[in-house]
Amino acid sequence: MQTDTYNSPFNARYASKEMQYIYSPDFKFKTWRKLWIALAEAEHELGLNVTQAQIDELKAHAEDINYDVAREREKLVRHDVMSHVYAYGVQCPTAKPIIHLGATSCYVGDNTDVITMREALLLIKKKLVNAIASVAKFADQYKDMPCLGFTHFQPAQPTTVGKRATLWLMDLVMDYEEVCSKGTTGTQASFLELFDGDHEKCKALDRKIAEKMGFKACFPVSGQTYARKLDTIVCNCLGLIAQSCCKFSNDLRLLQNLKEIEEPFEKNQIGSSAMAYKRNPMRSERIASLSRYVMIDALNPAWTASAQWFERTLDDSANKRVSVAEAFLATDGILDLYINVTSGLVVYPKVIHARLMSELPFMATENIMMDAVKKGGDRQELHEKIRQHSMAAGAVVKVEGGKNDL
């Protein structure tokens, strides 16, 4: 790792190698070449003057990208797509005349973005499944362990450790359903000219390329780009996952303060540089921190989508290179932490039981009141008497440091 220039924390600390690869230059530019090969094959199949020999030459250099040539070319022409068209042509002199034939820059740029998001979503989906499985196992294991419930973070009716975990679980299940519910782009003007105005062949070209790249359908309508609203939809989906994970991490941090449940703590882990006894919930805090980033980052694609002019403008490019990629990298890191924490939660049954018993007299008052009403008592008068006794018992605990004598 270079130490004399900025390094992204997503690479150094948070995101997995799998997600880092999906958003790497290798994945991006190899996908560009796959798209150029798919285009050439489709044009060949539809009767344009593209030979099998040219396609074979393109395939022979699909993986060995000559980055140095592309970099030098971009310094001259100031255009990333045309720089890579040039570099590919240097390696494939026979195919050079037909590389990018009929396409716009968005053919490789936008389609690669969509393919990248698809691959990233598949990885997120897999990790969501693992997170759901981890929480479900915990919930099932502790489904019968009573604990004190909280509303407003004040003692409330008892629940169980497992039942509380199902709240975290349900959030993730909803996120999974959202992920599961989620074509090729660029204007067709040049393709229409190549096919002598044959609209059906243009549609067939779209279908063939989509199929070759693993898609079942294309966008029914696009300008020169896919609708930037797609980025918003996807990042909002990631934002939902971040919400769920953040809620879980907040609950766990409170439970750790109560000494009821703790996140994993390694044998040689240091909680504080000053206070050696501390077991800070640093993984849960990291989940919360990254989750806030993802939720706020989702605003970037929303602003970008709303600011596009007519068929397209280029003020989306720099923003989406950062915002969409980092939304995925951060969510990936969040889910890895979530799985790590939930698979190693430490539960302290005696502390949980003691807290429940200390508040149980208060919990019983509602049942006492209902039974008294059944025996002919006035509900309002009973409520007031129980309230007065409860306040007095609370004062014994809080003011005198005594036990609950309700």
LOVOTOR-738221 format. One record per residue (C-alpha): residue number from 1; x, y, z. Coordinates in steps of 0.25 Angstrom, whole numbers, plus 2048, in hexadecimal, padded with zeros to 3 digits. Layout:
! LOVOTOR-738221
{r NUM, {X, Y, Z}}
...
This chain:
! LOVOTOR-738221
{r 1, {800, 800, 800}}
{r 2, {805, 80E, 7FC}}
{r 3, {808, 817, 808}}
{r 4, {80A, 824, 802}}
{r 5, {7FC, 826, 7FB}}
{r 6, {7EE, 824, 7FF}}
{r 7, {7E9, 816, 800}}
{r 8, {7DA, 813, 801}}
{r 9, {7D6, 80D, 80F}}
{r 10, {7CC, 805, 807}}
{r 11, {7D8, 7FD, 801}}
{r 12, {7E1, 7FE, 80D}}
{r 13, {7D7, 7FB, 818}}
{r 14, {7C8, 7F8, 814}}
{r 15, {7C4, 7F2, 807}}
{r 16, {7C7, 7E3, 803}}
{r 17, {7D0, 7DF, 7F8}}
{r 18, {7C4, 7DA, 7F0}}
{r 19, {7BD, 7E8, 7F0}}
{r 20, {7CA, 7EF, 7EE}}
{r 21, {7CD, 7E7, 7E1}}
{r 22, {7BF, 7EA, 7DC}}
{r 23, {7C2, 7F8, 7DD}}
{r 24, {7D0, 7F7, 7D8}}
{r 25, {7D6, 7FC, 7CB}}
{r 26, {7D8, 7ED, 7C6}}
{r 27, {7C9, 7EA, 7C8}}
{r 28, {7C5, 7F7, 7C1}}
{r 29, {7CE, 7F6, 7B5}}
{r 30, {7CD, 7E7, 7B3}}
{r 31, {7BE, 7EA, 7B3}}
{r 32, {7C0, 7F4, 7A8}}
{r 33, {7C7, 7EA, 79F}}
{r 34, {7BC, 7E0, 7A2}}
{r 35, {7B2, 7EA, 79D}}
{r 36, {7BA, 7ED, 791}}
{r 37, {7BB, 7DE, 78E}}
{r 38, {7AC, 7DC, 790}}
{r 39, {7AA, 7E8, 786}}
{r 40, {7B3, 7E2, 77C}}
{r 41, {7AC, 7D5, 77D}}
{r 42, {79E, 7DA, 77C}}
{r 43, {7A2, 7E3, 770}}
{r 44, {7A8, 7D7, 769}}
{r 45, {79C, 7CE, 76C}}
{r 46, {793, 7D9, 766}}
{r 47, {79A, 7DA, 759}}
{r 48, {7A4, 7E6, 75B}}
{r 49, {7B2, 7E5, 755}}
{r 50, {7B8, 7E0, 762}}
{r 51, {7C0, 7D3, 760}}
{r 52, {7C2, 7C7, 769}}
{r 53, {7D1, 7CA, 768}}
{r 54, {7CF, 7D8, 76E}}
{r 55, {7C7, 7D2, 779}}
{r 56, {7D1, 7C7, 77D}}
{r 57, {7DC, 7D2, 77D}}
{r 58, {7D4, 7DA, 787}}
{r 59, {7D1, 7CE, 790}}
{r 60, {7E0, 7CB, 790}}
{r 61, {7E3, 7D8, 797}}
{r 62, {7D7, 7D9, 79F}}
{r 63, {7DE, 7D8, 7AC}}
{r 64, {7EC, 7DE, 7AA}}
{r 65, {7E9, 7EC, 7AB}}
{r 66, {7F5, 7F5, 7A6}}
{r 67, {7F2, 800, 7B1}}
{r 68, {7FF, 808, 7AD}}
{r 69, {7FB, 80A, 79F}}
{r 70, {7ED, 80F, 7A3}}
{r 71, {7F3, 818, 7AE}}
{r 72, {7FC, 81F, 7A4}}
{r 73, {7F1, 820, 799}}
{r 74, {7E8, 826, 7A3}}
{r 75, {7F2, 831, 7A6}}
{r 76, {7F1, 835, 798}}
{r 77, {7E2, 833, 794}}
{r 78, {7DC, 836, 7A2}}
{r 79, {7D2, 82B, 7A0}}
{r 80, {7D2, 81E, 7A8}}
{r 81, {7C9, 816, 79F}}
{r 82, {7D1, 81A, 792}}
{r 83, {7DE, 817, 799}}
{r 84, {7DA, 809, 79C}}
{r 85, {7D5, 807, 78E}}
{r 86, {7E2, 80B, 789}}
{r 87, {7EA, 802, 793}}
{r 88, {7E1, 7F6, 78F}}
{r 89, {7E4, 7F9, 780}}
{r 90, {7F3, 7F9, 783}}
{r 91, {7F1, 7EB, 788}}
{r 92, {7E7, 7E7, 77D}}
{r 93, {7EB, 7EE, 770}}
{r 94, {7E2, 7E5, 767}}
{r 95, {7D6, 7E8, 770}}
{r 96, {7DA, 7F7, 772}}
{r 97, {7D0, 7FC, 767}}
{r 98, {7C4, 7F6, 76E}}
{r 99, {7C6, 7F8, 77D}}
{r 100, {7BB, 801, 783}}
{r 101, {7B4, 801, 775}}
{r 102, {7A7, 809, 776}}
{r 103, {7A8, 80B, 785}}
{r 104, {7A9, 817, 78E}}
{r 105, {7B2, 818, 79A}}
{r 106, {7A5, 815, 7A3}}
{r 107, {7A5, 807, 79C}}
{r 108, {7B1, 803, 7A4}}
{r 109, {7B0, 80D, 7AF}}
{r 110, {7A1, 80B, 7B3}}
{r 111, {7A0, 7FC, 7B1}}
{r 112, {7AC, 7FA, 7B9}}
{r 113, {7A6, 802, 7C4}}
{r 114, {79A, 7FA, 7C4}}
{r 115, {7A1, 7EC, 7C3}}
{r 116, {7AA, 7F1, 7CE}}
{r 117, {79E, 7F4, 7D7}}
{r 118, {798, 7E7, 7D4}}
{r 119, {7A4, 7DF, 7D8}}
{r 120, {7A6, 7E8, 7E5}}
{r 121, {797, 7E6, 7E8}}
{r 122, {799, 7D7, 7E7}}
{r 123, {7A4, 7D7, 7F1}}
{r 124, {79C, 7E0, 7FA}}
{r 125, {790, 7D6, 7F9}}
{r 126, {799, 7CA, 7FC}}
{r 127, {79E, 7D2, 809}}
{r 128, {790, 7D6, 80D}}
{r 129, {78C, 7C7, 80C}}
{r 130, {798, 7C4, 815}}
{r 131, {794, 7CF, 81F}}
{r 132, {786, 7CA, 81F}}
{r 133, {78B, 7BC, 822}}
{r 134, {794, 7C1, 82D}}
{r 135, {789, 7C9, 834}}
{r 136, {77F, 7BE, 832}}
{r 137, {788, 7B4, 839}}
{r 138, {78A, 7BD, 845}}
{r 139, {77B, 7C0, 846}}
{r 140, {777, 7B2, 846}}
{r 141, {782, 7AE, 851}}
{r 142, {77D, 7B9, 85A}}
{r 143, {76E, 7B9, 857}}
{r 144, {76A, 7B4, 865}}
{r 145, {773, 7BD, 86D}}
{r 146, {76B, 7C8, 874}}
{r 147, {771, 7D6, 875}}
{r 148, {76C, 7E3, 878}}
{r 149, {766, 7EB, 86D}}
{r 150, {768, 7FA, 86B}}
{r 151, {75F, 805, 865}}
{r 152, {766, 813, 865}}
{r 153, {771, 80B, 86B}}
{r 154, {769, 80A, 877}}
{r 155, {765, 7FD, 87D}}
{r 156, {759, 7F7, 877}}
{r 157, {752, 7EA, 875}}
{r 158, {75B, 7DD, 875}}
{r 159, {75F, 7D7, 867}}
{r 160, {76A, 7CD, 864}}
{r 161, {778, 7CE, 85F}}
{r 162, {774, 7C6, 852}}
{r 163, {767, 7CE, 850}}
{r 164, {76F, 7DB, 850}}
{r 165, {779, 7D5, 846}}
{r 166, {76D, 7D3, 83D}}
{r 167, {76B, 7E2, 83C}}
{r 168, {779, 7E3, 836}}
{r 169, {776, 7D6, 82D}}
{r 170, {769, 7DC, 827}}
{r 171, {770, 7E9, 823}}
{r 172, {77B, 7E1, 81C}}
{r 173, {770, 7D8, 815}}
{r 174, {769, 7E5, 810}}
{r 175, {776, 7E9, 80B}}
{r 176, {778, 7DC, 804}}
{r 177, {76B, 7DD, 7FD}}
{r 178, {76E, 7EB, 7F8}}
{r 179, {77C, 7E6, 7F2}}
{r 180, {775, 7DB, 7EB}}
{r 181, {76A, 7E4, 7E5}}
{r 182, {775, 7EC, 7DD}}
{r 183, {785, 7F2, 7AC}}
{r 184, {78E, 7F9, 7A4}}
{r 185, {78F, 808, 7A1}}
{r 186, {794, 812, 797}}
{r 187, {78C, 818, 78C}}
{r 188, {788, 810, 780}}
{r 189, {78B, 81A, 775}}
{r 190, {798, 814, 771}}
{r 191, {793, 806, 771}}
{r 192, {787, 80A, 769}}
{r 193, {790, 810, 75E}}
{r 194, {798, 803, 75E}}
{r 195, {78C, 7FA, 75C}}
{r 196, {786, 804, 751}}
{r 197, {77B, 808, 75A}}
{r 198, {776, 7FA, 75E}}
{r 199, {770, 7FC, 76C}}
{r 200, {76E, 7EE, 76E}}
{r 201, {77D, 7EB, 76C}}
{r 202, {780, 7F6, 776}}
{r 203, {777, 7EF, 780}}
{r 204, {77D, 7E2, 77E}}
{r 205, {78B, 7E8, 780}}
{r 206, {786, 7ED, 78E}}
{r 207, {780, 7DF, 791}}
{r 208, {78D, 7D7, 78D}}
{r 209, {796, 7E0, 794}}
{r 210, {78E, 7DF, 7A1}}
{r 211, {78D, 7D0, 7A0}}
{r 212, {79C, 7CF, 79E}}
{r 213, {79F, 7D8, 7AA}}
{r 214, {795, 7CF, 7B3}}
{r 215, {789, 7D8, 7B3}}
{r 216, {77B, 7D4, 7AF}}
{r 217, {776, 7E1, 7AB}}
{r 218, {77A, 7F0, 7A7}}
{r 219, {775, 7FD, 7AC}}
{r 220, {768, 7FF, 7A4}}
{r 221, {76B, 80E, 7A3}}
{r 222, {779, 816, 7A5}}
{r 223, {77F, 823, 7A0}}
{r 224, {78E, 822, 79D}}
{r 225, {78F, 81C, 7AB}}
{r 226, {787, 812, 7B4}}
{r 227, {77E, 81A, 7BD}}
{r 228, {786, 81F, 7C9}}
{r 229, {77B, 81C, 7D2}}
{r 230, {780, 80E, 7D1}}
{r 231, {78C, 812, 7DA}}
{r 232, {782, 819, 7E4}}
{r 233, {77A, 80C, 7E5}}
{r 234, {786, 804, 7E7}}
{r 235, {78D, 80D, 7F1}}
{r 236, {77F, 80E, 7F9}}
{r 237, {77F, 7FF, 7F9}}
{r 238, {78D, 800, 800}}
{r 239, {788, 80B, 809}}
{r 240, {77D, 801, 80E}}
{r 241, {788, 7F7, 811}}
{r 242, {790, 802, 819}}
{r 243, {784, 806, 821}}
{r 244, {781, 7F7, 825}}
{r 245, {790, 7F5, 829}}
{r 246, {791, 803, 830}}
{r 247, {784, 800, 839}}
{r 248, {78A, 7F2, 83D}}
{r 249, {798, 7F8, 840}}
{r 250, {791, 803, 849}}
{r 251, {789, 7F8, 850}}
{r 252, {795, 7F0, 853}}
{r 253, {79D, 7FC, 858}}
{r 254, {793, 7FF, 862}}
{r 255, {792, 7F0, 866}}
{r 256, {7A1, 7F0, 867}}
{r 257, {7A0, 7FB, 871}}
{r 258, {796, 7F4, 879}}
{r 259, {79F, 7E8, 879}}
{r 260, {795, 7DF, 873}}
{r 261, {79A, 7DC, 865}}
{r 262, {7A8, 7DF, 860}}
{r 263, {7AE, 7DF, 852}}
{r 264, {7BA, 7D6, 850}}
{r 265, {7C7, 7DA, 857}}
{r 266, {7D4, 7D4, 854}}
{r 267, {7DD, 7CE, 85E}}
{r 268, {7E8, 7D8, 85C}}
{r 269, {7DF, 7E4, 857}}
{r 270, {7E1, 7F1, 85E}}
{r 271, {7D4, 7F9, 861}}
{r 272, {7DB, 806, 865}}
{r 273, {7E9, 80C, 865}}
{r 274, {7E6, 813, 873}}
{r 275, {7DC, 80A, 87A}}
{r 276, {7E1, 7FB, 879}}
{r 277, {7D4, 7F5, 87E}}
{r 278, {7CB, 7FA, 873}}
{r 279, {7C5, 7F2, 868}}
{r 280, {7C0, 7FC, 85E}}
{r 281, {7B6, 7F7, 854}}
{r 282, {7BF, 7FC, 849}}
{r 283, {7B9, 7F3, 83E}}
{r 284, {7AB, 7F8, 841}}
{r 285, {7B0, 806, 841}}
{r 286, {7B6, 804, 833}}
{r 287, {7A9, 7FE, 82E}}
{r 288, {7A2, 80A, 833}}
{r 289, {7AC, 814, 82D}}
{r 290, {7AD, 80D, 81F}}
{r 291, {79D, 80C, 81F}}
{r 292, {79C, 81B, 821}}
{r 293, {7A5, 81D, 815}}
{r 294, {79D, 814, 80C}}
{r 295, {790, 81A, 810}}
{r 296, {795, 828, 80D}}
{r 297, {79C, 824, 800}}
{r 298, {78F, 81F, 7FA}}
{r 299, {78C, 82E, 7F8}}
{r 300, {797, 82F, 7EE}}
{r 301, {790, 827, 7E3}}
{r 302, {783, 82E, 7E6}}
{r 303, {789, 83C, 7E4}}
{r 304, {790, 836, 7D7}}
{r 305, {783, 830, 7D1}}
{r 306, {77B, 83D, 7D4}}
{r 307, {786, 846, 7CD}}
{r 308, {787, 83E, 7C0}}
{r 309, {784, 847, 7B4}}
{r 310, {77B, 841, 7A8}}
{r 311, {782, 835, 7A2}}
{r 312, {78F, 836, 7AB}}
{r 313, {799, 83F, 7B1}}
{r 314, {7A7, 83B, 7B6}}
{r 315, {7A6, 841, 7C4}}
{r 316, {7A2, 833, 7C9}}
{r 317, {7AF, 82C, 7C6}}
{r 318, {7B8, 831, 7D1}}
{r 319, {7AE, 830, 7DC}}
{r 320, {7A9, 822, 7D8}}
{r 321, {7B7, 81D, 7D7}}
{r 322, {7B8, 820, 7E6}}
{r 323, {7AA, 81F, 7EC}}
{r 324, {7A5, 812, 7E6}}
{r 325, {7B2, 80B, 7E8}}
{r 326, {7B4, 80F, 7F6}}
{r 327, {7A6, 80C, 7FA}}
{r 328, {7A9, 7FD, 7F6}}
{r 329, {7B6, 7FD, 7FC}}
{r 330, {7B1, 802, 809}}
{r 331, {7A5, 7F9, 809}}
{r 332, {7AE, 7ED, 807}}
{r 333, {7B6, 7F1, 813}}
{r 334, {7AA, 7F3, 81B}}
{r 335, {7A4, 7E5, 818}}
{r 336, {7B2, 7DE, 81B}}
{r 337, {7B2, 7E5, 828}}
{r 338, {7A4, 7E2, 82B}}
{r 339, {7A6, 7D3, 828}}
{r 340, {7B3, 7D3, 831}}
{r 341, {7AC, 7D9, 83C}}
{r 342, {79F, 7D1, 83C}}
{r 343, {7A6, 7C4, 83A}}
{r 344, {7AE, 7C6, 847}}
{r 345, {7A5, 7CD, 851}}
{r 346, {7A7, 7CB, 85F}}
{r 347, {79B, 7CA, 868}}
{r 348, {79B, 7CB, 877}}
{r 349, {78E, 7C4, 87C}}
{r 350, {790, 7C7, 88B}}
{r 351, {791, 7D6, 889}}
{r 352, {785, 7D5, 880}}
{r 353, {77D, 7CE, 88A}}
{r 354, {781, 7D7, 896}}
{r 355, {77D, 7E3, 88E}}
{r 356, {770, 7DD, 88A}}
{r 357, {76D, 7D9, 899}}
{r 358, {770, 7E7, 89E}}
{r 359, {765, 7ED, 895}}
{r 360, {75B, 7E1, 896}}
{r 361, {753, 7E7, 8A1}}
{r 362, {750, 7F3, 898}}
{r 363, {74D, 7EA, 88C}}
{r 364, {743, 7E3, 895}}
{r 365, {73B, 7EF, 898}}
{r 366, {733, 7EF, 88B}}
{r 367, {72E, 7E1, 88E}}
{r 368, {72B, 7E4, 89C}}
{r 369, {723, 7F0, 898}}
{r 370, {71B, 7E7, 88E}}
{r 371, {718, 7DC, 898}}
{r 372, {713, 7E7, 8A2}}
{r 373, {70A, 7ED, 898}}
{r 374, {704, 7DF, 896}}
{r 375, {701, 7DE, 8A5}}
{r 376, {6F9, 7EB, 8A4}}
{r 377, {704, 7F6, 8A6}}
{r 378, {704, 803, 89F}}
{r 379, {70F, 803, 894}}
{r 380, {712, 812, 896}}
{r 381, {713, 812, 8A5}}
{r 382, {71C, 805, 8A4}}
{r 383, {725, 80C, 89A}}
{r 384, {727, 817, 8A3}}
{r 385, {72A, 80F, 8AF}}
{r 386, {734, 806, 8A7}}
{r 387, {73A, 812, 8A2}}
{r 388, {73D, 818, 8AF}}
{r 389, {742, 80B, 8B5}}
{r 390, {74B, 80A, 8A8}}
{r 391, {751, 818, 8AA}}
{r 392, {754, 815, 8B8}}
{r 393, {75B, 808, 8B5}}
{r 394, {763, 80E, 8AA}}
{r 395, {768, 819, 8B4}}
{r 396, {76D, 80E, 8BD}}
{r 397, {775, 808, 8B2}}
{r 398, {77A, 815, 8AC}}
{r 399, {77B, 81E, 8B8}}
{r 400, {77E, 814, 8C3}}
{r 401, {786, 80A, 8BB}}
{r 402, {77D, 7FF, 8C0}}
{r 403, {775, 7F4, 8BA}}
{r 404, {768, 7F5, 8B3}}
{r 405, {75E, 7F2, 8BE}}
{r 406, {751, 7F5, 8B6}}
